[in-house]
Amino acid sequence: MAPKLLRRIPLFFVSALISFNHCFAQIDTLRLLSYNVLYLGDSPPCQGPHNVMEGYLENVISYANPDIAGFVKMEAMDASGTAPAHFADSILQYIFNAAYPGRYSYAPFTNSSGANNISMLFFDQQKLGYVNIVCSYANITDFDTYKLYYKTANLATTHDSIFLYVTLNHTNSGSGSSAASTRGDQIAGEMAQIETHFSSLPNMVNMGDFNVHNSSEACYQTLIAPANPNYRYYDPPFYPDGIFTYPADWDSNPSDYADYLTTSTRTGTSPNECSNDFGGGKSWYDHIFLSSNIVNKTDHIGYVPHSFRVIGNDGNRLGVPAIGPPTNTSAPAAVINSIYQISQHYPVALDLLVDTSAASAANMVNMQEEISVTNPVGKNITMRLPKGLQGKRISIQCLDMLGRVQLKDDLTATSELGQLPCSLLPGVYCLSLSSDGAVMVNMIIVKE
């Protein structure tokens, strides 16, 4: 049986540019959101008038505050679909920019498969720029890999770019062996395309509605255990967060994964009959997979530990709709109701840290290999120290996201394991360790 979920970390991850005097030269966060939006834009509208649905989705975007949002199962916007060609601009105007005016743009979309639904990528154009669609694979629906670049402050001078690749997925649904086989073929084809463009995975995110019922499915195994480990992805709650272990069967044992169930938000034909997926929380279809580069922070971008979450799922939704009972207080009531109204899926999100300093993230990781800190932090800051520091005085300092000192103390290392009582409030901090006046390491910690 999979271990129970650790205590949730509050959503205190800040999506704004952060500068620390004694931490990374420049740190930013990117929040990613993946959402199955159940034929948003169909005509005639099945769930309700477009302006009503747009209002609900604006509530979710305003609350989630994503820098990158991947929508899957949107109504197709070409000759084979029913959404008007300008519908993408309507989403931008009435949902994203209604929540945060002037902030967002979207990447081009494809529909080579001629499906009745498509995927779309929206992004914060103040932080990110669009380069191109690196590869596209068509099998029932289109699977596109987008290349984005981070807009560093000195980009015009240095021309050095930090790239992030995002692949959107919406695989075949169904619980039978035939449906699972089709899903396996779809992801295998997608990965074959990616492998023709990369000798190993770069900073890459693979997210969407995978419709996968357990970790043994070929679809899932292709991502987490490929024949060539250069193309391996990681599902954060399994690794690096270590909340669950493989093999995992969330479809047969949903109670073990209660906090991560993404379908269904509904238990019956209410609020409408546009979805055939009812029964409340019962399975985990929506995932955000990360490449090794991101998990190991080897190229300027790293995963914020334990930041993966299912928005609107308070862990009490097994067989229960999003709107309860018991009362769902994991988000404001209007947001919970909006999630219930929009789709039978909950949105999923996680946070990435971007190091825009001249020093590469790889160098930071090398420094941290000798000095490590248990993350997230509980009642104590627990540090593993090299033998060379034993007997030396170590100065410890924690800064909050505004660069203010929230903790400052010293300790003398008497063993390889050091502990310091931690009274920090829950949130994200920069931890700096120094000895003999020299900073040894800077790292981001998360306080539960």
N, C-alpha and C positions, 0 to 999 in steps of 0.2 A: 504493500500500500504506500502511496506517495505521502511524504511528510506534510503536515498541515502548514498552512501559510504563515509566514512570520508576520509580525505586526506591520500594518500599513505605514508607509512614510507619507506624511501630508504633502499636498501639492504646493510646496514652497519653492519649486524650481523656477528661477526668474528668467524670463525671456527678454533680457535687455543686455546691452554691452556693459561689461564689468571690467574695471581696472583696479588692480591691487598693487600697492607699493612693494610688497614683499612676496607676492605670489607670482603666477604666470604674468608675463608682460602684458598680455591681453587675453581675456577669456570671454567667450560668448556661449550661449546655449541655443540649441535648435530643438524645438519640440515637434515631433512627428505624430501625425494622426492618420489612422486608416479607418475607413468607414464604408460599409455596404449601405447605400442609400435607397435601395428598393425602387428602382425605376423612376427616380426623381426626374421630372420633366415629361412624363408620358402624356399622351393626348388621345382621347379624353383622360383627364387625371383620375386614377383609380382611388387614391387615398384621400383626395380633397383638392380644392383649388390650389393652383401653384403658389399664389401669394401667401396662402396659409401655411403650406409646407415650407416655403422660404423663410417665413417668420420663425417657425420651429427650429429650422436648421441654423438660422442666425443666432438663436439662443445658445445652441451647442457650440458654435464657433466662438462666440463671445466668451463663453466659459472656458473652453479648452485652450484658446489662444495659441493655435498652432503656427509654426513657421513653415511647415510643409504638410499639406493635407492631400491624401490620395483617396478619391472617391471611386468606388467600384459599383457596378450594376446601375449606372446612370442610363437613362433612356438614350438610345443611339440618336445622333444628330446628323445623319446623312439620309440618302434616298431610301435606305432600308429601315429607317427608324421613324418615329413620330414626333420627336422633339424638334422645334425649329432650329435652323442653322445658327441663329444668334443666341441660343439658349445658354451657351457657356458664358457669354457676356452678362446675361441676366443673373446667373449664379454669382458672378463677380460683383455685380452692382447691388443686388438685393440680399445677398447673404454675407459674403466676405467683407466687402467694403462698407456694408451697412453696419457691420460689427466694428471694423477698424478702417475708417475711410482712407483710401489711397494707398493702402499697404500692400495689396496682393496683385498678383498676375497669375496667368496659367500657361502651361506648356501646350504645344499642339497635341491633338489626339488622333488616333487612327481607328479604322474599322475594316481592315483588310479581310476579316473573316465574314463580314456582312451580318454580324449579329444584331439582335434587337437591343443590346445594351453595350456600353463602353466604359472605359476607365478614364479618369482625368486627374491630372496633377496640378494643384494650386500651390503657390509659394509666396513667401514674403519677399517682394522685389527690392525692399530696402536692404536686406541682408544677402540675398541670393540672386544669381543671374542664370538664365537658361542657356545651355550650349546646343544640345541636339538630342534626338532619340538615337542612342547608340545602336540598338538592335530591337527588332520587333518580330514576334513569333505569333502566327495566327493559327489557332486551333479551337474552334467553337467561338471563343472570344480572342481579342488581341492581348498579348503580354508584351508591354513596352518597357524598355530600360532607358531612363532619362538621365542625362548628365547635367548637373548643376555646378556652379562655382560659387564659392563664398567671397563676398565683396570685402576684402581686407582694406584697412584704411590707406595702405600704401600701394595698392594694386597698380595704380597708374604709373608709379615710379619703378617698382620692382618687377612687375609683370609675373610675379610668382603667385600661382593660384592654388587654392585648396579645393579639390573636387569631391563631390558627393554624387553617387549614382543611386537612383531609386527605381526599382522594378515593381510595377503594379500587377496584381494577380486577381483573377476571379475564375476559379476552376469549376469544373462540372460538379453539380450537387447530386446527392443520392447516397443511400446507405448500402446498396448491393455491390457485389464484386465487380460488375461491369462498370458501374460509376467510379469505383475506386481505381480500376484499371485505366479508365479515361483520364482521371486526375493525374495518375502516374505518368501517362504519355504526355500530358500537357506540360508538366514541370520538367520532364526529361527533355522535351523539345525546347523549352525556354532556356534551360541550362546549356544545351548544345549550342544555341545561338550565342550565349554569353561567353562560352569557352572559345569561340572563334575570334573574340575581340580582346580577351585578356588571358595572359599566361597564369595569372592567379587573381583572386578577387581583390579589387581595390577597396576604398571606402564605399561599401555597397550595402544598401538596405533592400530587402525583398519582403514586400508586405501586401496584405490584402485579405480576401476571403478565400481560404484554401479548401473549405468544406471537408477537411480531413478529420476522421473520427478517432484516430489513435496514432501513436508515434510509429507503429509498425507499417503503416501504409507506405507504398512505394513513393507516393508523392512527398511525404515527409522525410523518408529515408534518403531520397535523392538530394535533399537540401542539407541534412545534418550529418550524413555519413556517405558522401560520394566516393567513388572509386579513386578519384584523385583528390587528396586532402587540400590541394590548393584552392578548391572550389567549395569548401565547407562553410556552411552558415551555422549560426548559433541562435537558439531560441532563449532569450534572456532569463525567463523564470527557471530554466533548467541550468543554463550556464551563460553568464558567470554568477547569477544570483544564487544558484544552488538551492532553490526552494523545492524543486521536484527532481526526481531521478528517472532514468529510462529503464525498462519500457514503461510507457504511460498510456492509459486508456481512459480518456476523459468522457467518452461516449457511454461506456459501460459502468464507469465509476464516477459519475459527475460530482458526487458529494466531496470527493477528494480534491476537486479543483474548483470549488464553489466560487472563489474570488475571481476566477478567470473564465467563467462561462460567458460566451458572447452571444449565444442564441438560445432561447428566444426572449425578446422583451415582452411577449404577449402570451396569453394562455388560451385564447379563443378567437372568435371572429371580430371582437372589438379591438381597436377602434374601427376596423374595416375588414373586408374579406380579400384584400389584395395580396395576402401572403398565405402560403400553405404550411408555414412553419410556426406552430404554436407550442404550448406546453410549458411556457416559462423557461428559465435557465436550465439547459440540459446538455449542452455540448460547447466545445471551444473551437470554433471555425476560423476565427480571425487572429492572425499572428503578425509580428514584425520580426523578421529574421535579420541578423547582423553578421557581416563578414568578420573574419579574424582581425583584419586591420582595425576595425572599430572596437571590437572587444578588447584587443591588446593595446589600443591607443598608439599605434605605430606610425600614423601619418596625420597628425594634427587633430583628428577627430576621435572621441572616445565616448563610450556609453556611461551615463550616470547610473551608478549601482541602484538596483531596486526601483528604477523609475518606470518600468513597464507597468501599465495598469489598464483595467477595463473601466472606462468612464461610465458611471451610472450603476455599476454593480457593486453593491455593498457587502457581498458575500452571503446574503440571505435571499438570493433569487432562485434557488433550486426549486423548479416547478412553480415559481411565483413570478408574476409580471413585474415590470420595472416600477409600476406605481403602487405595488404592495397589496395587502399588508404582508409583513410588518412594514411600517413606514420607512421609506428609503431616504436616508439623510446624507448619502454620500455626495450629493450635489444639491444645489438649490431646487426647490420643488418645481419651478418652471422648466429647469433643464431636464429633470427626470421625466416630466410629462412630455417634453419635446422629443426626448429619445424614444419614449413609448409611441409617440404619434408618427415619427418619421419612418421607422423601419423595424423589422424583427431582429435586427442585430444591434448590439452595443458597439460604440466606437472604441478602438484601442489606441493607446498613445505611449510614447516614451520620450526621454530627453537625451540629447547628445551634447557633449562639451566640445567646443572648438577652440584650439590653441592657435592664436594668430601671431605668436611671437616669432622672432627669427630663428630661435632654437627649435629644432624639430621635436615633435612629441616622442619620437623614438629615444632621444637623449634623455627626456624626462623619465621615460619608463626604465631606462638603464640605471638611472640614479635610484629609482624606487625599488629596484630588484634587491638591493642590499638593505634598504630601510622600508619596511612595509607597515601599514596601519590597517587594523581590522575595520572594514567598512561595510555597512553603516555603523556608526558609533552609538553605543548605548550609554550606560552610567559611567563608563570609563573610556578614555582613549587608550587603546591597547596597541603598542608598538613592538615590532620585532626588529632588533638592532644588531648590527654586526659586532663581532667580538672586539674589534678595534676601538669601539666606543665605550667599552666597559671601564668604569672608573672616571669617565669624563662627565663634565657638566653639560647638559643639553637644555637649550632654551626653546620653549614651545610657545607658539603664538597662533591664535585663530582669528581670522578676519571675516566679517560678514560680507554680504554681497554689495554693500556700499563702501567697503574698505575700512570699516570701523573695527578696532580691536575689541573682541568679545571675551577673549581668554588669553592670559599671559602668565606663564609659570616656568619653573626650572625643575629639573630632576637630575639625579646622578645615576647613570646606568650601572646597575650592579649585576645584571645578567642579560641574556639575549632578549628577554621579555620585559618591557617597561609599561607601567600603567599610570595614568593621570586621571583623577576624578574629573568628570565632565558635567558642568551645569548648563551647557548651551541649550538654547531653545531649539525645537525641531527646525531643520532647514539645511541649506547648503553653505559650506564654509571653505575658506582657504586655510590649510594647516601648513605652517612653516616651522621647520626644525633647524636649529643652528648650534654650532659648537665652536668655541675659540673665535667668535666673531664672524665666522663664515657660515653662510646658509648652505646646508647640506641637501635639503630637499624641500620642494613645495608640492602640495597635492590638494585635490579637492576631496573633502569628506562630507558625508551626509549624516546628520544627527537625527535619530528617530524621535 
